[in-house]
Amino acid sequence: MASGSCRYRLSCSLSGHELDVRGLVCCLYPPGAFVSVSRDRTTRLWVPNSPNRGFTEMHCMSGHSNFVSCVCIIPSSDVYPHGLIATGGNDHNICVFSLESPAPLYVLKGHKNTVCSLSSGKFGTLLSGSWDTTAKVWLNDKCMMTLQGHTAAVWAVKILPEQGLMLTGSADKTIKLWKAGRCERTFSGHEDCVRGLAILSETEFLSCANDASIRSDGIIRVFTESEDRTASAEEIKAFERELSQATIDSKTGDLGDINAEQLPGREHLNEPGTREGQTRLIRDGEKVEAYQWSINERRWIKIGDVVGSSGASQQTSGKVLYEGKEFDYVFSIDVNEGGPSYKLPYNITDDPWLAAYNFLQKNDLNPMFLDQVAKFIIDNTKGQMLGLGNTSFSDPFTGGGRYVPGSSSGSSNTLPAADPFTGGGRYVPGSASMGTTMAGVDPFTGNSAYQSAASKTVNIYFPKKEAVTFDQANPTQILGKLKELNGTASEEKKLTEDDLVLLEKILSLICNNSSEKPTAQQLQILWKAVNWPEDIVFPALDILRLSIKHPSVNENFCNEKEGTRFSSHLVSLLNPRGKPANQLLALRTFCNCFVGQAGQKLMMSQRESLLSHAIELKSGSNKNIHIALATLTLNYSVCFHKDHNIEGKAQCLSVISTVLEVVQDLEATFRLLVALGTLVSDDSNAVQLAKSLGVDSQIKKYASVSEPAKVSECCRLILNLL
């Protein structure tokens, strides 16, 4: 070693770990101390030993059930003046230790694979990255939000505390900049996995990459916001030229199975993107090129050529590895524009409807997307489904033909997000019927539900002021099913072609929010269809469910003269031995009745009988019926909050207490909690009633529900009132 510029010499060697050390970090206290983590599953705190110019092991901390992969220090606070130690492990968990004890203070659970990166910020904030392709933001022992958008392991994370921004680097070769849970910018520029991020200043950060082998692109990228430090136009062009020459494997680059002949040409790049980092593939002769949309620059930037795409098929190009398993396909599903993408693995031996259902359950997504996701699978696997002879799929409720998404679903009359079982659908996120909530956050659907810690103190859930309705529908599919079943009806019940045209007109004007009123003849035909036999009536009930929200239809069926006949017929469909599809649609129709003055008056007059019949459906296992039952109770609660009807509140509280004993679905639970909160708000008598029913003890278990967070948040707010 040459003298002068570098005078470092070996001081000492420390032994203690039984396997290789995976990470080191300096401590805030004691001065000069540091922490090491290892594959031996331990975390060790080393403190200086001045007389021996060495270090002594102060603690050997245990808490992980598999190797420890990363470590960071959480800054000091009033509660923990010496700071905390956070470690991520192959057991999918994060352990948080104090310097005073070898046992963890708490364990953070939520990731579905190895936690491989950690970074801390102000006020105890922690950012974690995982092999499960997500990053999570934690505050103390709670997960505040999940950042989804990467398509491979998140190997590097950093918090920019002053700006409220976060950075994530991934094996998908990209870096993403996040703000309030949304991806603000996607940076490309590395040929390998992004494994290192560093903050230079408030306006600059560094990145580096390697693929965990001897190969690396050997480049450190510096990204800046400062105009005077931005690269010259020539340098940026050279960078983009270098970037465009990269190659992307169609199997590992999250681009799916690519058929070059079916891709659009370069003219497709004239259409602007819809979100930061959106990827678009275009055909250029025999080549397939990948472009990424930049919101800041308002243009598509080439990120490489796709290899293995010229005429290759899924069967000849092999399997896709996802979460340690091989699949024929791994799709990225964009549920909301600008929102995160979700991974959907699929084998051609799978049932597309079951795969779609499992996908929605796993990612805690609204079940109203079932038809769309299943159709996406069918369209993108080109019909390769083993064990299914045709596309006449069985209706989950009746066992008969369902509303099958087809080419007609793209018609101008089709509303998005058809209901999974009827084509009808639940209420629209953010619609007027949902009442006023915090901007951008729908507590009933979770849409855009990334929340800051500050929002936790605001009650956005109750008291609910407006009725919750079930609005979505696909008119084409409903009419198609109606016409199909009309062919099986008896001669006296069968509708004529003119009758079908009238129903088509009423459905069209309802779904298009036309100012035109349905005619008396149209409503007469609708009532005739609603009185079909129970085994074929459900499409007609779906039309009724949508139509009843129209003021004139609401008045026609719910007025004092006709209301009793109307409600009695629907109540008859709530027979526990009846068809689940009819039970569901009858409940949803009752929920939608509340939007009209006549309907609300009818519901209040029939409350005792209706709730008594509806609660008999609690013992079934159909979660959609449970959600509808909870929504009906919630809508009654909204009414009773306005007029303080203590008798009505008592019946609603009884229903809530009874249904909470059996319901499993968390969306239904959430709506029951909102109903409960609405009933007890500003009413000490209702509070005492709830306590006498033991509701406070019933709901305590929901205070610890981690996902969806709205359940535990709502529960804790109610417990504060009780």
Disulfide bonds with the S-S distance in Angstrom:
none
